Amino acid sequence: MRNWFVILSVSVLFVSACGEASRKDLLPRNTGSDGEVCVVAPTEVWSTTNGDIIKKGMNRVLYGLPQAELMLKRIEVKEQGFQDHFRTHRNVLKFEVHPKKENSVQVRRNAYARQQLFITINLQTWDDLDEVIEERMDQILDMFYEAEIDRLIERNKDFGRASLNAQVKEKTGLSIIMQDMFSVAVENDQFLWMRLDQSKPVGGYQHTISQGFMIYWRPYTDAIQFSDSSIYEWKNTINGKYVKGPQESHMTISEKVILPQSKLIDFHGQTAKEIRGLWRMEGYFMGGPFYSLVFFNPDNGMQYMVEGYAYAPQFDKAPLIREIEAIAKSVQPSVASTSPAEVN
């Protein structure tokens, strides 16, 4: 089996820090829709089993949604047509064959547009395609997904409200980049809940889209507090106490369709836990996906949970929960010199 390797490159024409900054400023804005990948391959590939292999490899479903939705959507582009607005697409995955070169995966940022991630898979022959899909596609999809998260954080930085970010920091001791239009729904000495309620037309009717983002904390005294059972109990207790719905209902984790799924991740150089799953309102027919991020702040000895949810019965949930994840991952965990209780 071949050794696949990733060539990491900050830019195509990296000369110096100043030169690169100037080049980036001259690049056009990226094109394409959020969560979309432009997949480029020779024309003949798309009508063969190799095209099917590429499609199957990219059909990864995002966990934690009530209905199956792809982690990232794709646009299939023939190599001859890869020009103009396709070349500046936000996410590009290009397949090339070079018989005299070693197999490789090349990663370029800001190749033809700002905030662009351009990944090229170089194959000696198409017979190697199965191998690269098996060994590298999950990593490649994760890179595109994280690039989407980073773009959302930058968007919120440009268009969010500094006053809300400051309010959150004063309350919780954490720096955060909130999405625009969120407003505080519930605030007390251990919990902060912000909401964004909108409506969009479908079939001649207005339908509700609701997103919520919550922050809560507790003193960290034992590693058992990072166990799934401890985190789920904590989440259910706080959500049940403060997140109320119609007819005296309250939020809780739903385990009827899928179980919540936890994963250890690196978060600002520390090990944190992210959780994806479904929520429901106990006592009322209402639910949707949630995303939670749990971490320890060594500056004040507190364990934090930053999490959010989406409710949108008539719409795809993947884009909405991705926005929640971007808010969570914008948090800086080590900025407070005092506990949230002392801040208040």
N, C-alpha and C positions, 0 to 999 in steps of 0.2 A: 504493500500500500504506500502511495506517495506521501511525502511530507508536505502538506499544504502550509503556506505561510502568508501572512498579511503584511503588505508594505504600507506603512502609515506615512502619510505626507500631509502637512498642514495646508499646502497649496501647490499649484502646478509650477509657479515661477517664483519659488522662495529665494530671495536674494539676501534680504536683511529685514529686521523687524520694521523699520521705517518704510522700506520699499514695499513690503507686503501690505502694510496698512494703506499705503497710497493706491496699490493695485486693487485692493478690495473696494475702496471707495469708488473706483471707476467701473466696477462690475455692475451689470443690471440687476434688478430684483429678480428673485427666482419666480418661476411660474408653477402652475399645477395647484391642485386642491390639497387641503390638509389630509394627511394619512394616505397619500397616493405615491406609488412608485412607478416610474417609467422604466419598463423592461425592454431592452434593445437586443435584438439578435438578427442574424441574417434571415432574409425572406423565407428561404427553404426550410428553416428550422421549425417555424410555427406550424407547418403542415405535417410534421413527422412526430415520432414518439419522443424525440428530444424536446419538442415544444411541450408535450404532455408532462414530461419530467419536470420542466421548469415551472409549469403551472401548479402541479401537485406540490412541489417544494415550497411554493409561496402561499399555498392555501392554509396558512396557520390561523387558527381561530383564537381570538382573545378570550382568555378565561374570565369567568365571573359575570357573564351576561345572561339574561333570561332566554335569549334566542342566539343561535350561532351567528356571529359576525366576524369577518376577517380582521386580523390584527392590522393589516395594511391592504389597501386595494391596489390593483395594478392596472397599468395601461400597456398593452402589447404593441410595440413599435418595430417595424421592419428597419433594418440597418440603413437601407437606402433613403428612408424617410426621416432619419434622425437628424433634424436640423431646425433652425429657427427656434420656436418656443419650446420644442422638446429638448433641445440642447441646454436650455436654461432651467429645466424642470428641477424642482426642489430636491427630489430623490431620483437618482439614475442608477440602474443596475444593467451593465453592458456585458454581453458575452462575446468573446473574441477567440479565434483559433490561431495559434502561432506555432507551427510544427517544430521550429528550431529553438523555442524558448521553453523554460521550465514552467510547469503549472504554478500559477500564483493568483492571489487576490490582492488587487491594488485599491487602496482607499485614498481618495482625494477630496479635499474640502475647498469650497469656493473656486471650483474649476472654471465654470463659465457664468456663475451667478453668485450673488451674496447668499450666505447661509445654505449653500448647496452641498449635498453629500453625493459624491460620484464614485461608485464602486465598479471596478472592472474585473471580471473573472477571465483570466487568460488560460486557455486549454491547449495542450499539444494536439489532441484530437477530440472529437465529440464523444469518443468512447469513455473519456474521463469524466463526462458530465455527471453520471450517477454518483461518483465518488465525491465530487465537490458539493453536490446537493446534500448528500448524507452528512458530510463532515463539517460544512461551513454555513449552510443556509440559515440555521437557527441563529448563529452569531451575526450573520449579515442582516437578518430581519431585526434583531435586537438593536443593531447600530442605527438602522433607519428609524426604528421606533423612538429611540432615545434622541435622535436628531429632531424628530417631531416635538418631543417634550421640550427640548432646548428652545425651539422656535416659539413655542407657546409662552415660555417664560420670558423671552425677549419681547414678544408682543405685549404681554401684561406689564412689562417694565416700561414700555413706550406709552401704553394707553390706559394703564390702571390709575388708581387714585392714591397718591402719596399719603393723603390724610388717613385713608383706611389702613394702609400699611403701618403708619405710625400708631394708630389706635390699637392695632393688634400687638405691636411690639410693646407698647405701654402695658397692655393687659397681661400678656403671656411671657414677656421677656425674650421673644423670638423675632428675628427679622424674617419677613415674608414678602412675596410679591403677589398680591391678590389680583384676580381678574376684575375688570371694570364692572360696575353695576351691582356688585354684591353689597348687601347691607346687613347690619347686625340684627339678629332675631332674638337671641337669648344670651345674656351675659351675667356671670356670677363669679364667685371666688375660685371656682375650679373648672369652669367650662365656658367656652365661647362658640356660638353657633351663628354662622352667616349664611344668607340665602340669596339666590338669584332666581326670580320667577318671571317667566316669559310665556308668550303664546305665539303659535305659528299656524297659518291656515293650511288645512288639508281637506280636500273634498268639499270645499265651501264652508267649513266650520273652523273655528279657532280651537286649537288643542294646547293643553298646558305642557310646558317644559319647566321642570324645577330642578335646580342644583343646590346642594348645600355643602358647606365646609365647616368642620368642627375642629377645635383644639382643646385637649384636656391633659391633665398632668397629675402625677402622684410621686411622692418620695420614692426613690429607688434604693431598696435595701437588700435585695437578694436576686440572684440570677434566675430564680424560678419565675420572676415577673416577666421574663421574655418567653416563657412557654406558651404554646398556643392556648392551652386551657385557661391560664391566668389572663391572657390578653382578651380572649373571647368573653370571659366572665366580666372583666372590667368594661369592655365595650357595651355589653348588654345592660349592665347596671347603669352606666352613665346615659346611654341612649334612651333606656326605659324611663329614666328619671326626668330628662330634660327635653327629649325630642318627641313632642306630642302631635298627634294627628286628629282627624275627625272622630267624633263620637267617643271621646276619651281613649282613643287608641294610642299606642306608643311604639317606637321603633325597636326592632330586635333583629338578630341574625336569622336568616331563613336557611334551613337545611333540607327543604323538601325537594328541590330540583337538583341542586349541586351542593357539595360541602364547601365551606370557605377554604381557600388554598393559601398557605403562607410560604414565604421564601426569604432566605437571608440575602441581603444585598450590602454592598459597600455604599455608605452614605457619608460624604465628607470625611473619608478616612476612617470611619467607624463602622462596625457591624450593626446593621439595623434590620428590621423585619418588615416586609411589605405583605399585605393581605388583600386578596381579591375574593369577592363573593357577592351574595345577594342579601338584601334586607327586605323586611316586610313590616307592615304595621299590625301589631297584635290587636285584634279586635276590629279590623277594618281591611277591606280588600284593596291593598295598595302595596307596591313594592318596586324593586329595581336593583341595579348594581351598586356596589360600594368599592372604594379603594382606601386602604389604611396604611399608614407608615408609622412605625413605632421605633423610637430611638432614645438613647440616654444622653442627657446634657451634662457633661462633667463640670461645667462652670457652676451649676447650682444643685447638682445631685438629684435632679428630677428626671423621671421617665415621662416622655411625651407621646401622645397619640395625635397625629394630624390626619384627618380623614375627611372623605366627602362621599356624596351619593348623587345619583341622577334618577329622575322620575320623568319618563317621556313615553307613554304607552304607544303613541302613533309614530315614533321616530327611532332611528338607529341610536343605540346608546354608546357605542364605542367612541365616537368623537367627544361626547359629553364627559365620559369617565376619563378620557385622556386629558381633558382640560382640568379636571379635578386632580389628576396625578401631577400635572405640571405645577399647580399651586403647592401641593404637598412637597414636591422636590425642590421648590424654590426656597424652602425654609433653611435658615442657617442655625444649626443646633447649638453652637457654642458662642453665644453673644451676650448672655446675661451674667452679671456678677452677683445677682441676688435671685431668690426664688420668686415665682409669680405672686405668691402670697405677700411677700415683702414689697414687690413692685406696687401692689394695690394698697 
